[in-house]
Amino acid sequence: MTPRPWIEYVVPLRWQDDRDLAEFTDYLKTIRPFADISIVDGSPDELFRRHARAWAPIVRHLPVDPWPGGNGKVAGVVTGVLAARHESVIIADDDVRYRPEQLAEVAVRLAGADVVRPQNVFRPLPWHARWDTARSLINRAFGSDYPGTLGLRRSTFTRAGGYDGDVLFENLQLIRTLVAAGGRQIRADEIFIDRRPPILGRFLEQRVRQAYDDLAQPARLVWEASWLPLVIGLLVHRPRAVVVAVVLPIVVAELGRRRHGGRQHYPAHAALWAPLWAAERAVAVWIALLQRVTGGVRYRGRRIRAAARRPAVAA
């Protein structure tokens, strides 16, 4: 049996229904021998009570403590990390699925780092997950992807005083905050953690919100905002050159697929979806810019103006 690491597994969640309750509970049972689990639950009262009954034997089930800001997930993360019983903490969205040996691997990396950033990979792969996989591959080509899970050291998090809850791109904000507090980041691009794809409706809701994240990365924002006028210009003046706009994203995505053992985890056809994702982002980034100047992006009934703060002013 894999030795149990001294690690806290924190899941912030807020469900509106329990369609995934049985599968998620089975998953928690598989990792319970290898980590202490804290579920920080912002679900409505009836669901909260049902979860308490279902998970009582295997997890610590916590309500969300108040935390300033419009992003409720930040409050869940802060609650879970501050309540953690161990120095090594893994934060994971409710759709992330670690294998026991991967928990241990992240824990080992945390011995020499303050934040560990692995790679998520969608399993299974319906069409919309293949579409969104292109985003991950392009991110990998230019650096690292942003996953739905991070490993961190509790002492560094508490020294930083938590992090800003009034941002949309909370993962980036958390990383920036820990680094600004003197923490060391490890980009573990070769650790591939399974992630369940969203339902189609949620995937569609995420299109502009993901583009809004670019407002926290100015160089990327300028680059992606240039795609639409560039393609329009090619269509008007050099229509045959549009083929470059189709082939180039495939080449870039394939480079990302080949980095750090990605070919073992991404199918050979994954890069072929990159032109579709690039076309989506070319339009969505302009919608995101419009939302920015009109008050911010809508998220769970509120408007959030900032994607993330600059590292120099991270809380």
Secondary structure, DSSP 4 states (H G I P E B T S, - for coil): -PPPPSEEEEEEE--SS-TTHHHHHHHHHHHGGGSEEEEEE-S-HHHHHHHHHHHTTTSEEEEPPP-SSS-HHHHHHHHHHHT-SSSEEEEE-TTEE--HHHHHHHHHHHTT-SEEEEEEEESS--HHHHHHHHHHHHHHHHS----SEEEEEHHHHHHHT---SSBS-HHHHHHHHHHHTT--EEEEEEEEEEEPPPPHHHHHHHHHHHHHGGGG-HHHHHHHHTHHHHHHHHHHH-GGGHHHHHHHHHHHHHHHHHGGGGGGTS-TTGGGGHHHHHHHHHHHHHHHHHHHHTT-EEETTEEE-BS---GGG--
